[in-house]
Amino acid sequence: MAMSKCNRLCGSLIGELLDSIENVLFDCDGVIWRGDQAIPGAPDVVNSLKKNGKRVFFVTNNSTKTRRMYADKLAKMGFSATEEEVFGTAYCSAMYLKSTCKLKGKVYLIGSNAMKQELLNVGIEQVGAGPDPITGVQIDWANVPLDAEVKAVLVGFDEHFSYMKLNRALQYLSNTECIFVGTNTDTRLPLEGGKAVPGTGCLLKAVETAAQRTAQVVGKPNRFMFNCLSSQYGLDPAKTLMVGDRLDTDILMGSNCGLKTLLTLTGVSTVADATEHQKSGCPERLGMVPDYFVESIAELLPALQG
Amino acid sequence: MAMSKCNRLCGSLIGELLDSIENVLFDCDGVIWRGDQAIPGAPDVVNSLKKNGKRVFFVTNNSTKTRRMYADKLAKMGFSATEEEVFGTAYCSAMYLKSTCKLKGKVYLIGSNAMKQELLNVGIEQVGAGPDPITGVQIDWANVPLDAEVKAVLVGFDEHFSYMKLNRALQYLSNTECIFVGTNTDTRLPLEGGKAVPGTGCLLKAVETAAQRTAQVVGKPNRFMFNCLSSQYGLDPAKTLMVGDRLDTDILMGSNCGLKTLLTLTGVSTVADATEHQKSGCPERLGMVPDYFVESIAELLPALQG
């Protein structure tokens, strides 16, 4: 049934799906963990997939950690994982600037120390990380000092985001040759108890509005993260499963790249969200309908250990 | 000729237009001054209009000054003007919260000390003005301290805008009963030499994106500023001329309120911009076509002094 989508993944379907794939890409928050707690059973799922000969990767829009930091967090929670299996937007945006843009020059970074570190790891210098306080009483905003070697502006999550940084980004981006990259467009970071804090998408929207330009976005749902991974490991999309909790990022990227897609209900999106996309008949929304869904990835465990 | 729009205002047309109106509303920056320099002849135009019995008002989206500060700036440049003739968004947003929203409670203010002052002038307390620095190493963003008396979030120009403020606004606005108001949506403040700095529209877009809500905007092109003025002075729209340099704010508000409209070319928009709107045939864009245009408001002078 070629048209069948959004199926509950259960019974013999689980084994059939697992037999048909070689690679599994997991989003992290809401999929294998929530905040600092592993989803019950998730480490066993990941470790069993590997024992069954599958290649496993971790693909996250979160830009606040380096690959090293992710590998440490994964290990602490009992996941068998290496740095090289982690594709976060801190690493991927550095790779994008290096490999795709062939950047010669520095980056003006609105982002975390982790992003600074990943840029350094590929040999790119940055200015901008950390606080950028207002000094003095009267600031000549249009003539703030700029670094002439800056050839790109990169926007990721930055708790030190400020009017000063927004203004510097505008001044750099007034040069139309200045490259403009964003890690991701997630507007909120959902937290336990229905709470949320502003996501990188808010900061990026402010910079895009000021600069009157649109950033090249590296994170899901854009293809770049999968391309980056695939260029290193040579994945066959048809034999790759993307597992995520968000329809508009994880599942859409999977669809965009021709992967099989699995929605897990331990995070943001619901089955009702998916069926609404499906019913809409709108071609752009069909990419947000997953092939399968599970309550939790723990449901894969019996088939893996059977 | 009912359909005739975007006419060069010259010759006898000037006197005819002036005879047909009782009130003139001037935008400020780009119209009567540029930065700290009066447009040559502008003070004479304003003062002569008054001598000829016209009522003159100053209507600006800029939220960084109180009415008092505007009156002082006008006087210094030689304009005959009183506080009561100034309708800026600092004053108008305070009036909006007071009169339209009937706010009982405090405002969380992303904005200037001038906005704080105008709120106080109508008896509204605010929290938020000034820097809101990050203290400590690890911040529990979703649980930052909030003021339980805050019943509205107001966003204007704020050089201390920061992730902390964006986050606080999100937390307040998570309560759907919290009122959400923005002064204006101008995305850039244009400066001399083709330079620009980020405008309030960038900050408002960030807060709207984080809160997943749309602000009620007080400034032009919205009707509220004219309504506010008209409720105090009883203006007849058909006998009122709006003079501005921006099609998307000044001229559009004029059209929205049934005023006569005059574009002056000493600021942002050009005649070419106006004719493009006119040619588009698009109903939403026709409101951005002025009735008349002049190179500078100084061109009104001979008719006033004749």
Interface residues (C-beta under 8 A of the other chain):
Chain A: P131 I134 I139 W141 A142 N143 D158 E159 H160 F161 S162 Y163 M164 L166 N167 L170 S174 T187 R188 L191 K195 A196 V197 P198 G199 G201 C202 L203 K205 A206 V207 T209 A210 Q212
Chain B: P131 I134 I139 W141 A142 N143 D158 E159 H160 F161 S162 Y163 M164 L166 N167 L170 S174 T187 R188 L191 K195 A196 V197 P198 G199 G201 C202 L203 K205 A206 V207 T209 A210 Q212
